[in-house]
Amino acid sequence: MQPSPITDKAQILLAGGGHTHALLLRMWAMHPLPGVSLVLVSDQVLAPYSGMLPGLLAGEYTAADTHIDLQRLCQAAGATFIHARITGVDAQQQQLLLEDRPPLRYEWLSINTGITPSHISGSDEHAIALKPVSQLRERWQSFLAEKAPHHVAVIGGGAAGFEIVLAIHDALQATAANTAFTLLSAGGLLAGYPLAVQQRARQCLQDAGINLHEDFRVARIEAGTVMGETHQLEADAIFLATPGQAPAWIRHSGLACTDDGFIAVHDSLQSLQHDHVFAVGDVSVQVNHPRPRAGVYAVRQAPVLFHNLRAAIHGQPLKQHRPQQRFLSLLRCGPRTAIAAKGGLHAQGHWVWQWKDTIDRRFMRQFSELSGMTGTPGHTSGSQPMRCGGCGAKVGKTVLDTVLAQLDVTCDADTVIGLQQPDDAAIITPPKGMQLVQSVDGFRSFIDDPFWFGRIAAQHAISDLHAMGATPHSALAHITLPHGNAVQMENTLLQVMTGMTRTLHEEGMQLLGGHTAEGAELSVSLTVNGFIAARSALTKAGMKTGDWLVLSKPLGTGTLFAAHMQQRTQPEWIEAALAVMLQSNREASERLRSLGVHACTDVTGFGLLGHLLEMCEASHCGAELFLDQLPVLAGAHACLAAGIESTLAPENRRFAERISNLANWQTHPLLPLLFDPQTSGGLLASIPADSATEGFTVIGRVCQTPGVHLVL
Ligand SMILES: Cc1cc2nc3c(=O)[nH]c(=O)nc-3n(C[C@H](O)[C@H](O)[C@H](O)COP(=O)(O)OP(=O)(O)OC[C@H]3O[C@@H](n4cnc5c(N)ncnc54)[C@H](O)[C@@H]3O)c2cc1C
């Protein structure tokens, strides 16, 4: 038995990446709690900082200035990032419910999901809501690309509506001098602010030529018209800046809530009846100290939440949070000018804007300057008992049975014994006249999220069947789960197996069985079965001189995920790469067959060059490779240029000696791409020279001379 350290740690699930959780993660990065792991679930990777949103719309800030990269923050804190939309909480079952994937069980839960936009009849179809801000950004960009509107109406006379109407005005100033602007307020402008501040605000609107309609109650919105209770207003661009409402799921969660549906919490930030659930920011109300909804309160709750979650786990006394009565309000009111208000004091001018800018940028710098804080996932105490290896490392039956009961493991008629009636081994009957095609492939996790990892690991393994032109049938899985308590292992296993079976089902495959074991880190291998008619398999041999060499997916996953581990990627690069890795090679395989393909393989660990050389050897020929034509994933070029490569790349570089004219190409920026190992890569095929090549990138030509020759 080979003992390995145990990490039977507690886990805190953070639901939503609001201001409080972002700050908590940062604090955690500096002061991790040994033996406790963090998981953040967020529907977006980039969380907006709304204080700078008006400046973003006005063009004073970039998207990078105003968004927190939650994935990077999680890496710094050693936390797991799960990209998913929360659809509810089941307080009785202690589950966080997620869209389109299985729930996560929690031991400790903290909720910071903010509010949802309040609904006015017709607003979904005919208005642009400020929240969620991620969608606002997209709609704002397409709005700017369209022709200038005649009349912009902003609904909502609070601080957000006031700032936004001025920001839109300033953004369009240069390009749409004839556009009219109106701010509609159900009550008075900036209700709750001192009269003098309201007067300043009115003056700002007047100076900018913006109409203000107070006491205008919007009944509904139609295409091009805001319908008030007594008046109506024609407007071809309508923005909604009304106060938001509580997410609807709270009422069905079993958590105590206020009359208007927000999560009711004690001053310890714990839910009134559920000590293991905390809620912060706009989604919650401290029943002893209700306050208006503002980011500043969410920010102030962070140190208390940080202390209380840790104290609660250890059964220590919790702190009581007393939110401040008044706070400094800084409102952008024109190009690089702002109004400050606190209590009865107020001021206005460029210097106020500079003050606001300094505060906002300082706040955001906390999340961009994370170097030196790189966390280790799941910090452990080191004083834990040792765990068994060998058969003793098998995952407990209860965990496995609980997970299998939640999966769809139905089998078709070809399966004599599968998971429906599990036995010691699976039995399948190949259809008459067909041959069984088998392959095994797997690796340890390269991303946080076990669901997406399960999906990609399955796609990667199935790709071998598509490369052979086989019809996928079934799979067996070997899963190694990181050590943890039963709840954590069940969560990971359910997510990874649901992801895996989702991909298998998309490919028309069934899961027949497998093996689960405990280990240091999550890894998945699949043995995949397919069928093929005798003598019809696509193989690496068969390339013919003059054939085109084509590739079905862009390259660069190795360098991108190496850079991701070093926190040196942009979120959109990783999202795009994951989407490509999830793509099935099925269509490409079918199309290659229809083109009369001569030879085929899939590009994986040995990189493009390694796999191309295998084909050349099997076919007794060589290849000219058009280095400039290689398709590259977004960001991969930048990662290669920064000298970032996968740990397997140096080993793959030994294939370079088979490039006949390497000396002339040593400095070409795409040369390292030839050695980049691919996860769930594309199909590389040799097709007749007269084939239509749509859907593929032509990357070279087959020639007689053995080896690989780089050409322009
Ligand atoms: C234009 C504008 C300007 C503002 N200016 C200021 C200001 O200057 N000062 C101030 O104090 N306040 C300001 N506010 C108010 C401020 O935005 C909110 O009070 C603050 O954002 C609330 O923070 P929070 O931490 O509760 O949640 P949020 O900042 O709303 O964050 C919630 C997070 O949870 C995620 N989430 C939400 N739903 C789900 C789901 N179903 N599944 C997964 N993740 C989810 C979201 O994507 C988001 O990342 C402004 C608001 C607007 C609209």
The ligand as a Tripos MOL2 file, in Angstrom:
@<TRIPOS>MOLECULE
LIG
   53    58     1     0     0
SMALL
NO_CHARGES

@<TRIPOS>ATOM
      1 C1        -24.7050   52.2360  -13.7480 C.3       1 LIG1
      2 C2        -24.5570   51.8780  -12.3150 C.ar      1 LIG1
      3 C3        -23.6800   52.5950  -11.5380 C.ar      1 LIG1
      4 C4        -23.5270   52.2950  -10.1890 C.ar      1 LIG1
      5 N1        -22.6440   53.0240   -9.4570 N.ar      1 LIG1
      6 C5        -22.4740   52.7450   -8.1580 C.ar      1 LIG1
      7 C6        -21.5480   53.4900   -7.3620 C.ar      1 LIG1
      8 O1        -20.8820   54.4010   -7.8580 O.2       1 LIG1
      9 N2        -21.4210   53.1550   -6.0700 N.ar      1 LIG1
     10 C7        -22.1450   52.1530   -5.4970 C.ar      1 LIG1
     11 O2        -21.9800   51.9100   -4.3050 O.2       1 LIG1
     12 N3        -23.0270   51.4280   -6.2110 N.ar      1 LIG1
     13 C8        -23.2180   51.6920   -7.5230 C.ar      1 LIG1
     14 N4        -24.1140   50.9570   -8.2450 N.ar      1 LIG1
     15 C9        -24.8420   49.8740   -7.5890 C.3       1 LIG1
     16 C10       -23.9730   48.6240   -7.6030 C.3       1 LIG1
     17 O3        -23.8100   48.2090   -8.9330 O.3       1 LIG1
     18 C11       -24.5780   47.4520   -6.8720 C.3       1 LIG1
     19 O4        -25.0780   47.8270   -5.6580 O.3       1 LIG1
     20 C12       -23.4760   46.4230   -6.6670 C.3       1 LIG1
     21 O5        -23.0130   45.9670   -7.9210 O.3       1 LIG1
     22 C13       -23.9790   45.2470   -5.9000 C.3       1 LIG1
     23 O6        -22.9100   44.3850   -5.7290 O.3       1 LIG1
     24 P1        -23.1030   42.8590   -5.3980 P.3       1 LIG1
     25 O7        -21.8000   42.4170   -4.8500 O.co2     1 LIG1
     26 O8        -24.3060   42.6140   -4.5830 O.co2     1 LIG1
     27 O9        -23.4140   42.1200   -6.7770 O.3       1 LIG1
     28 P2        -23.1170   42.4250   -8.2750 P.3       1 LIG1
     29 O10       -22.0550   43.4380   -8.4640 O.co2     1 LIG1
     30 O11       -24.4180   42.6650   -8.9420 O.co2     1 LIG1
     31 O12       -22.5120   41.0360   -8.7530 O.3       1 LIG1
     32 C14       -23.2690   39.8800   -8.8020 C.3       1 LIG1
     33 C15       -22.4630   38.8240   -9.5030 C.3       1 LIG1
     34 O13       -23.1450   37.5940   -9.4600 O.3       1 LIG1
     35 C16       -23.2350   37.0490  -10.7590 C.3       1 LIG1
     36 N5        -24.5280   36.3880  -10.9120 N.ar      1 LIG1
     37 C17       -25.7280   36.9740  -10.8950 C.ar      1 LIG1
     38 N6        -26.6940   36.0690  -11.1020 N.ar      1 LIG1
     39 C18       -26.0510   34.8780  -11.2530 C.ar      1 LIG1
     40 C19       -26.4960   33.5620  -11.5140 C.ar      1 LIG1
     41 N7        -27.7870   33.2790  -11.6560 N.pl3     1 LIG1
     42 N8        -25.5830   32.5730  -11.6300 N.ar      1 LIG1
     43 C20       -24.2610   32.8450  -11.4780 C.ar      1 LIG1
     44 N9        -23.7820   34.0680  -11.2330 N.ar      1 LIG1
     45 C21       -24.6700   35.0720  -11.1170 C.ar      1 LIG1
     46 C22       -23.1500   38.2510  -11.6960 C.3       1 LIG1
     47 O14       -22.7100   37.8730  -12.9730 O.3       1 LIG1
     48 C23       -22.2020   39.1550  -10.9620 C.3       1 LIG1
     49 O15       -20.8730   38.8440  -11.2880 O.3       1 LIG1
     50 C24       -24.2830   51.2540   -9.5960 C.ar      1 LIG1
     51 C25       -25.1460   50.5120  -10.3920 C.ar      1 LIG1
     52 C26       -25.2890   50.8070  -11.7410 C.ar      1 LIG1
     53 C27       -26.2330   49.9840  -12.5830 C.3       1 LIG1
@<TRIPOS>BOND
     1     1     2 1
     2     2     3 ar
     3     2    52 ar
     4     3     4 ar
     5     4     5 ar
     6     4    50 ar
     7     5     6 ar
     8     6     7 ar
     9     6    13 1
    10     7     8 2
    11     7     9 ar
    12     9    10 ar
    13    10    11 2
    14    10    12 ar
    15    12    13 ar
    16    13    14 ar
    17    14    15 1
    18    14    50 ar
    19    15    16 1
    20    16    17 1
    21    16    18 1
    22    18    19 1
    23    18    20 1
    24    20    21 1
    25    20    22 1
    26    22    23 1
    27    23    24 1
    28    24    25 2
    29    24    26 1
    30    24    27 1
    31    27    28 1
    32    28    29 2
    33    28    30 1
    34    28    31 1
    35    31    32 1
    36    32    33 1
    37    33    34 1
    38    33    48 1
    39    34    35 1
    40    35    36 1
    41    35    46 1
    42    36    37 ar
    43    36    45 ar
    44    37    38 ar
    45    38    39 ar
    46    39    40 ar
    47    39    45 ar
    48    40    41 1
    49    40    42 ar
    50    42    43 ar
    51    43    44 ar
    52    44    45 ar
    53    46    47 1
    54    46    48 1
    55    48    49 1
    56    50    51 ar
    57    51    52 ar
    58    52    53 1
@<TRIPOS>SUBSTRUCTURE
     1 LIG1         1 GROUP 0 **** ****
